[in-house]
Amino acid sequence: MDETAPRLGADLPAPAPAPARAPAPPGSQGRGARIALFPEASFGSALNCVGIAQALRARGAEPVFICHDGFNGVFADYGFTEYALDTGGTPADRDGYWATFIARHQPHFRLSPLDQIETYVAPAWDAIIDTAEAAERPLEQLLDRLRPDAVVLDNVVMFPAIARSGIPWVRVVSCADTELPDADVPPYMSGLGHGERHLWSAFAARYTEALAPLHRRYNRFRESCGLAPLAAGQFLEASPALNLLLSPTSVRHRRHQPLDPERFCYLDGCVRAESPFVCPPFPRHADRPLVFVSFGSLGAVDVDLITRMLAVFARLPCRFLVNVGAYLDRYDQVPDNVAINGWFPQPSVVAEADLFIHHGGNNSFCEALYFGVPSLVMPFCWDGHDNAVRAEETGTGARLPRYDWREEDLAAAIGRLVADEALKARLTVAARHMQAADGTGVAAERILQAARTRATAGGQRFAGT
């Protein structure tokens, strides 16, 4: 177990113009504050922001969503107003673009994190920069029309229109905390642990070199918009107002240079309220442990992998719920101790599970910790590699190679994790700490504070300031 990690279980510390704002009753602390949330085009970021928006709404604020193509309706389903970002149909914003992108890069997910730099990471950054460039003018126009009191950006790249708007903006780091570099934190996306420190510099150097042409392109774009260039390998600066990190105490990296608590706030997870889940009946093993399997909306494209896993599940004394995304019709033979679906209310399912098998997406990892559920992480890209090694280092779960495993390896990992009562007891202690921390509530309070700071400096913009 990583000696730098806290000991688990120890004492843990183009719509119509925006409408005019109605006066608010006294005592409604966020009443009238319009907060624009702008997550990246991924369900992890989108649903993380839903949790924050729910807490803002509970405090009387008016959270609205700026959404990329393909996400229309996602936020409306939770009762929030959406404003579509019309980028003229650029490829990286088209509905289904990222699913196709992931499918095209599937062979590269068999490579090490080091070898993914040129084959997957660089092309992904290229597409992300395309999105930022295409969004600049329409985002500028939309912000001018909305006139929000604060903008919440959950992304990995800066959109200059936000920085130039004069509106307080909040950065949300919904990826692993490796996204913020530090001398004592492993390189972002490296999948390297603290016991492999001798490999950190080589990974960081290769990453910086491979991304250098893209970084120069992005810096030219920033400078054309009046923003200063960023340091090598960086595509998003810290917000001068507020930066929110999901990383729970139990898996958080200790930093050589601690983050300023006035500007950086750890949330200990940020879990949305979701509809209740009623587990379906199973013909077999009805009283045995429940295992939830989800590789995210993009990871579900790997039908061959999931089919291979189902064959192992069929002979294990457990019940399995498996998220297969948009590929439900690709599964014609499903074991009777397995239920598949294209979507599950994930937090509600994880709360009932005995084990969560996932790709290491930070939302999934945080939700497992929030409900005291061990993780079996099978990563394929991005910060999933970092969370896989972190689960192992901190004793909050285990990692398994996504492809290079034998049937007995997967079966043994599942059996060990569902039977480990000491692990469950430690996770329960950490989960109580996370739930008491109220990450969504803290996020909402700090965002409203940032908005009030602007109101104080520039004249009252909403009631309660």
N, C-alpha and C positions, 0 to 999 in steps of 0.2 A: 504493500500500500504506500502511496506517495506520502512522504513525511511532511511535505509542504502543505498538504490538504488538511482541513479541519477534521478531527476524528468524528465520524458519524455517530450521533447519539450523545455526544458531549454537550455541554451547555452552549447553545448556539445563539448567537446574538439575533351639351349646352342647354342647361336649364334656364328658366326665367331669372332675371336679376334677383339677388338675395333679398328677402323681405325685410322691412323695417323692424326694429326690435321694440317689443312692447315693454312698458315699465314693469319692474319686478317687485313683488312684495318684500317687505323688510325681512331680513334674516335668511333669505335664500342665497347662500354664499356664492353660488356660481350662476345664479339666474341671469340670463341674458348674454352670458359669455358664449360667443360662437367659436368653437374649436374645430378646425379643419384637420382631419386625420388623413394622411396620405401614405398608405402602405405600398410596398412593392407588389409586383404581380405574382404573388405566391400566397397560398392559403395559410402558411405559417404566420407570415407578417399580418395578413388580412385579419385572421381570427385573433391574433394577439391584440390588435387594435380594437377589435370588437369588445374585448374584455375591458380595456381602458375606457372606451366610449360608454359602456354600460355604467361604469362608475361615475363618469362625468354627468351622464343623464340623471343618475340618482341624486346628484348634487345640484340639480337645477340648471345645468349648462345645456347648450345646444350643440352637441357633437354632430358634425356632418362629414361625409366621406368623399374624398376625391379619388376616383377609381379608374384604373387602367381598363382598356378594352378586354372583354372576357370576364370581368368581375361585376358587371352590371347585375343587380339583383341580389348579390351575396349579402350586402349590408342592409338592403331593404328588407330582407328576410328577418333581420333582427330589429326592424323598426326604425332604421336610420335613413335620413335623406342622403341621396347619392348625387354627385355631380360628375358626369363622365368627362374624362380628359380626352378631347378630340385631337389626336395627333395626325390625322389624315391617313390613318390606316398603314402606318409604317410596319414592316414585318414583325419587329419585336413586340409590338403591341396588339397584334391580331389574336383573336380568340384561338386557342389551341397551339400558339406558336411554341410555348415552352414545353408542352408535352411532346411535340414533334422534335424539338431540340434535344430533349432528354433521350428520346427513342433513337435518334441518330447517333448519339454519343454512348449508347449502351456498351459497345466494345471497350470503351475507355474506362468504364467503371471496374473493369477487371485489373486495371493497373494500380500501382502504388500511388499514394498521394503525390509523391515526388514526380512520377511520370505522368500524372494527370495535369501538371502545370501547363505544358504546351498543348496537350491534346484536348483538354476540357476547360480548364480554368481560364486560359487566355481567350478562347472563343466565347465563353460566357461573359467575360468582362467586355468584349467587343460589342456583344448584343446589348449589354446594360448601358454602355455609353451611347449606342444608337438611340436607346429609349430616352436618355436624358437630353440629348440634342433635339430630338423630335418634340419633346414636351415643353421646351423652353417658352416659346411664344404663347401657346394655348394655356400653359400654367400661369404665366404672367397675367394674361387676360382674366382667367378664372379667379385668381386671388384678388385682383382689382375689383371684380364684381362681388365676390363673397365678403370681403373686408373682415376676415376673421380676427379674433383677438390673439390667437396663437395658432401655429401650424405644427402638427406632430408628424414628423418624418420617420417612418420605419423602413429604412432602405440601406443599401450599402454604397450609394453614390449620392453626391450633392446635386440638386437641381438648382442652378444659379438663381432662377426666378424667386426661389424662397429666400435665399440670403439677401437678395437685392430689394425685397419687398418692404423692408423696415418692420416687418411683423416678427415678434418673438417666435423663434422656432425651437422645437424640442427634438433632439435626436433620440431615437429608440434603438438600442442595440439588442435586437431579438435573436441574433446569432449567439454563439458561445462568446465568452468574454475574451477569448483569444483574438477577437476582431480588433481590440484596442491593444496595440503593441506595447511591450514592456520587456526589459532585460531579463526578468525572471519568469516570463510567460512564454510557452512554446509558440513558434510561428503559426499564424493563422492558416488553417486548412492542412497542416502538416501531418496530423495524426501522431505527433511525437510526444512522448511523455517526459517527465522530469528525469527519468533514468537514462534518457537518450540525448542529454544536453549537448553532447559532442557532435550531434548531427544538426543542431538548430541552424548554425550559421550557413552551412552548405545549402540547406533548404531555402533559407531566406534569400541567399544570393541568387540562386537559380530562379526563384519566384520573381525577384526584382528585375533580373535580366530579361526573362521571358516577357514580362509585362511592360518593359520600357517603351516600346513603340506605341502601345495603347495609352500608356500614361502620358507620354508627350502629346498625343492627340487630344486626350482629355484636358490637359493643362492649357493647350491652345484654345480649346472651347471655353474654359473658365475665363481665361484672359480676355477673350472676345466679348465676354459678358461683364467684364469689369471686376472679376474676382482674382485674388492672388493665386498663384500655382501652389500645388500641394507637394509635400515631400515624396520621394520615390516610393512607389507601391501603395500610396494612399489615394483614395478616391472620395473620401468624405471626412471633413474636419469635425472636431468637437463643436457642439453648440456653445456659444457664449452664455446662453441663458440656462439650459438644463439638458442633461444627458441621462437617460434611464437605461439601466442594464437589468436583464432578467435574471442573471446568474444567481442561483441559490447559495446560501452560505456553505452548505455541505459539499459543493463541488467547485467553489470559487477559487481562482488562483490568487496566491499572495503575490503582491507586486513589489518590485524594487522601488518604484516611485508611486506611492499611494495616490489614488485619485482624490481630487478636492471634493469633499462632501457637499460643498455649497453648489457645485455644478454637476456632480455625478452622484446619482442615487441608485442604489441597488434595490430591486423590488422583491427579491426572493420569489421569483416566479410571477406570472401574470395570467391567471387562468380565468377564462370567460365563464359566465353562467350559461348552461346549455339545457336543452329540453331533457326531461327524464328518460331513462333507458330501461326497458323491460327486456330481460334476457329471454331469447326464444327457447322453447323446450328442445331438448336433445334426446334422441332415441337411445343413446348410449352414453354412459359415464355422467349421468345427470347430476350426481352429487360430487363430482370431482373438480379439481382446480380449473378456473377459467383463465384462459390465455388470450389476450388480444393482440392481433398482428396488424400493423399498418406501417407502410413505407411512404406515407404521404401521397398526395394527389399525383405527383410526378413519378414517384417510385413504383406506383401500381402498374406502370407500363411494362414492367418486367414479368410478364405472364409465365414464362418458362421457369423462372426462379420460384415463384409462388406455387406453381403446379408441383415442382419438385418437393417443396416443403409440405404440401398437403399429403403427399405419399408418406412422409415421416409422421405427420400428425395422426394419420389413420391408425397407427399401431400404438399410440401413447394413451395412457389412462387420464386424459384431460379433455376439457371442452375448449374449442377454439372458435373465436370470432375473427374473421379475416376481411379486412377492407381491400377490395379489388378495384376500387375506383370505377372508371368508365368501361371496364373490361369484363363486366359480369357475364356477358354472353360467350366468353371464351372458356368458361369452365363448365364442362358437361358432366364431369364425374367428381362429386364432392363427398368425402367420407361422412358418415352419419354422426360423427362427433365434431363436425365442423359446420359452421354457418357462415356464408359469405354474403356480402352486400356491397353496393357501390358507395355507400356513405354511412357513417355512424356518428352519433353525437359524442365525439371522442372523450371529452372530460367526464361525461356521465358514464361511459363504458369503462374507462381507466379506473374510476372510483370503485367499480365492482370487480376488477380483475385481480388475479393473483400474480400475473406476470405480463409485462408489455414487451413484445418484440417489435423493434422499430429501427429506423434508419439513422438515428442520431440527430434528427432535426431538433433544434433547441426547444421548440414548443413541446414536442413529444417527450423529450427528456425531462423538462420542467414539470409537465403534467404527471409523469410517473412519480417524481419526487414529491410533488404536492399531495398526492394521495397515498404515499408510502408504498409504492409498488416497485419491485425490482425491474430493471431494464436488461434485456438482451439486445445489444446494439449490433446491427449488421449494416455498416455504413457503405455508401457508394460515392459520395462527393462532398465537397464544401466543408462546413464545420461539423458534419456528421463524423468525420474521421477524428476530430478533436474530442467530441463528446463520447465517442466509443472508448478511447483510451482513458478519458477522465472517469467514466463509469467504473472501469477496472481499477484505476489508481485509488479512487476514493472508497472503494468497497460498496458502491451503490448499485452494482450490477456486473455484467460481464460483456465482453465483445466476442464476436465470431466473424471470421472473414465472410464477406457476402457470397462468394462463390466457391472458395476453396475449402469445402467442408465435406465430411462423410456423414452418412445418415446417423451413425452412432454418435458423432460429435454434436449434432443438433439435438438429438434425443437426450444425451447426457447433460447438456447445458440446461435444457428445459427442466429435466428432472431435478437437477441440483438446485436451481433457483426457486422452484415452487416448494421445495422441501426445507429450505433453509429458514428455520424459525428465528434464529438469532439475527439474521439479516433483516427479516421482516420487523422484528422488534426495534432495531436501530432505525430503520426507515420510518417507522411510525413516530418516533421521537422527532426526527427531522421534519416530517410532514406536519406535525402539530406546530412547529416553529414557523413553517412557511405559511400555514393557514392563518395563524395569529398575526403574521406580518402584513396581511391584506395588501398584496402587491398592486392590485388594480386600484384600490382606494388611495394608496400612497401616490401612485402615478397621477391620479386625477387631482389630488390636492396640490401636488407640485406643479402640474401644468396650469392650474388655475392661479397659483401663486405667480408663475411667470407672466400670465396674462394680466394679473393685477398690477404687476410691476410696470408694465407698459402703460396701464391706465393711469397710474400715479404720476408717471413721467410725462405723459402726453395728454392728460385730460381724461376724465371718467368716460369709459366706453360702455360699461355695463354695470348693472346694479350689484351691490355687495362689495364695491371697491372702496 
